Structures are given as C-alpha cells and as structure tokens.
C-alpha cells in the first residue's frame, strides 16, 4: 500500500475515535449569548479560528516587511 493512503486512513481513524469520545454536549456562555454544541465541534471551530487568525497575522507581518524594505521585493523579482 502507498504511504499516503496509510497515513490518510490512520488520521481518519483517529478522527473518528476523537469524535466518538467527545460527543458530550457542552454549554458555552459569552457575555449575553449561551450556546450548546458537542465538544468535538467546539474544538474544531476553535482550531479553525486559530488557523485563520494565525494566517492573517502572518500575512499582515509579511505585507509590512515588504512595504518597509522595497529592496527585498525588487531583489526577489530580479531573481525570477
């Protein structure tokens, strides 16, 4: 079997085990809002939000660095 297929099946199996073990419903209260959802779904949303925030901050930092030092971006264009 191919290593990628084995890795994909292993990760899918671990995901199923994770979801089965975290089906308990938790209540989330934030300011005036109250929400109930499964623990696995809550963790998925938190990870997704963290990825989006991290990607956004990285993009902002990269954009500021390119604007601050135009020689870097022109040097990259010359290399291409």
C-alpha positions in Angstrom: 0.0 0.0 0.0 1.0 3.6 -0.5 2.3 5.5 2.5 -0.1 8.5 1.8 -3.1 6.1 1.8 -1.9 4.5 5.1 -1.4 7.9 6.7 -4.8 9.2 5.5 -6.6 6.1 6.8 -4.8 6.3 10.1 -5.7 10.0 10.5 -9.3 9.3 9.5 -9.5 6.5 12.1 -8.1 8.8 14.8 -10.6 11.5 13.9 -13.5 9.0 14.2 -12.2 7.9 17.6 -11.8 11.6 18.7 -15.4 12.4 17.6 -16.8 9.3 19.4 -15.0 10.2 22.6 -16.1 13.9 22.5 -19.8 13.7 21.8 -20.8 15.3 25.1 -22.7 18.5 24.8 -21.1 21.5 26.4 -22.7 24.9 27.1 -20.7 27.9 26.2 -21.6 31.3 27.7 -20.1 34.5 26.4 -21.5 37.9 27.6 -25.2 37.7 26.8 -25.1 34.6 24.5 -25.5 31.0 25.5 -24.8 28.2 23.1 -24.8 24.4 23.3 -22.7 22.1 21.0 -20.7 19.0 21.0 -17.2 19.2 22.4 -15.6 17.9 19.2 -17.4 20.6 17.1 -16.4 23.3 19.5 -12.7 22.2 19.3 -12.9 22.1 15.5 -14.2 25.7 15.5 -11.6 26.9 17.9 -8.8 25.3 15.8 -10.2 26.8 12.6 -10.4 30.3 14.2 -6.8 29.9 15.4 -5.6 29.0 12.0 -7.4 31.9 10.4 -6.0 34.4 13.0 -2.5 33.0 12.6 -2.7 33.1 8.8 -4.0 36.7 8.9 -1.3 37.9 11.3 1.4 36.2 9.2 0.0 37.9 6.1 0.0 41.3 7.8 3.5 40.9 9.0 4.8 39.7 5.6 3.0 42.6 3.9 4.5 45.2 6.3 8.0 43.8 5.8 7.7 44.0 2.1 6.5 47.6 2.3 9.2 48.6 4.7 12.0 47.2 2.7 11.3 47.6 -1.1 14.8 46.3 -1.9 13.7 42.8 -0.8 10.8 42.6 -3.1 12.8 44.1 -6.1 15.6 41.6 -5.4 13.1 38.7 -5.5 11.7 40.0 -8.8 15.2 40.1 -10.3 15.9 36.5 -9.2 12.8 35.4 -11.2 
